[in-house]
Amino acid sequence: MGMEQDFDAVVVGAGFAGLYMLHRLRGEGYTVRVIEMAAGVGGTWFWNRYPGARCDIESMQYSYQFSDDLQQDWEWTEKYATQPEILRYAEHVAERFDLKRDIQFNTRVTAAVFDETAERWRINLEDGTTLGARFCIMALGCLSTTNLPEFNGLDDYQGDKYHTGEWPHEGVDFTGRQVGVIGTGSSAIQSIPIIAEQAAHLTVFQRTPNYAVPAWNEPLDPDEVRTIKADYAGLRKKAKARPTGVVFPFNEFSALSVPEARRQEIYQEYWQRGGLAFMGAFGDLLVDEAANETAAEFVRGKIREKVDDPATAELLAPQTVFGCKRLCVDTDYFQTYNRDNVSLVDVSEDPIDGFTATGLTVAGKPYEFDAAVFATGFDAMVGSFTRIDIRGRDDVALKDKWLGGPRTLLGLCSAGFPNMFMITGPGSPSVLASMIQAIEQNVDWIIDCMNHMRDNDLDVIEAEVAEEDAWVEHVGEIAAGSLRSTCSSWYLGGSIPGRPRVFMPYIGGFPTYVEKCDYVAAAGYEGFRLA
Ligand code: NA7
């Protein structure tokens, strides 16, 4: 057991949340140590190095806004930034604000235990060290714990195994190899076209097809960049006022309010614009099933146009609600199935039986490959909390408290876990509001709260159970009004066997959430007990 060191705050994670939290804490004079399991900063963008990994929020909007100098100086090169470019940006931020000296890398937090007598957190690290802190701040990310399904026989498989979310840093060359990709979510949709160009043969195992809209990625136009930078604050302000936290043209009218021909024209216009902005073609795509179906059918039509073999096109065309699973943004995904070296295997009715030494079988039929790519996603939003043994009052484990689904007040605190903050925790808009912006708002709120406590000699903050229950109920009620809650997706733990169906992010819109957070703070942290 190493020497116990004490801090005002220990932050877990050095992704975009942990980095900004550290910067703010230090600026306010708090002592802080950040613990990061990776060898570098960047969080999700450190790990997800699979071929084709990109952010599908436009780069001019997917960045910090806390420093105008930073946003003026940094030059994105493409409309959608690649993973290496985003990682360079995270590195740049860490260097620019001299953050690394307070970050301990290559270290996993195994447990965080609240000592009720001392009113402090004890944070246990993998190396046997224990840190003490008044505040324990979880900057764990929403998509940070990979999901590798427990396939039968996986240990017998002799080929190479890769998970898109834990990709080898040296990269992987698939040239001349037989490759199997399992999953057809965003990570698969981004990586498949590139893997297909290298591999001798690629077999894709699809359980549920996904809708994807073309990215039409391109180099950023310097004039457009200049215009944005001339009034970056203006763009940020507009983004904050949007329910999605992102600026794109949004047509508020119902898809059913216009004649068929006009509707097709509008879809075509939004299709040409590409990306997630397609969701803005009409105002009711996520609330009205009939309206949604018009978008779904338009996109299915595009898939049928792109894929030569009609049977493959039908397999690739989702029959589900459009945008229920997170919409994917692609570059030549569907066309990839026209290649001679790519085949698609439907595992929706007959699931993968299990792995063999040389591949896997489906309904007894063998498929052979020497490299398996698991594009099977994440234990989203809660997995990174439950893999740490977090214990609050009366030794209650957070993972037990959350067995029926995560319970938080505003996604910031959970009752029974005093002085523990979460950045973009479940119950906050997080992934539905553009992550970096959601992070900055949460961090600023936490800093204001800590300063309020310091100024008023308050030692402990804790969510009230009744307020938390009300918030959890509200988050659920709002989700029930959205078509997004009608399918299986990572928003509700869909890929994880045994998880209760609970829609985890707050879908009531970013401005509504910010208003609620601001109100709570202005009312002296209403709903929280301060002592
Ligand atoms: P996703 O979107 O959760 O995709 C995971 C994929 O893996 C999805 O197609 C799953 O099918 C499939 N999957 C999971 N388990 C299995 C099993 N047991 N058998 C077959 N197929 C399986 O993760 P991504 O990494 O692609 O993307 C996550 C987010 O990152 C993305 O939405 C963006 O926001 C960025 P299913 O749909 O569950 O039938």
Boltz pocket constraint, residues with backbone or C-beta under 6 A from the ligand:
constraints:
  - pocket:
      binder: B
      contacts: [[A, 143], [A, 149], [A, 164], [A, 182], [A, 183], [A, 184], [A, 185], [A, 186], [A, 187], [A, 188], [A, 205], [A, 206], [A, 207], [A, 208], [A, 326], [A, 327], [A, 347], [A, 352], [A, 375], [A, 376], [A, 377], [A, 378], [A, 488], [A, 490], [A, 494], [A, 495]]
      max_distance: 6.0
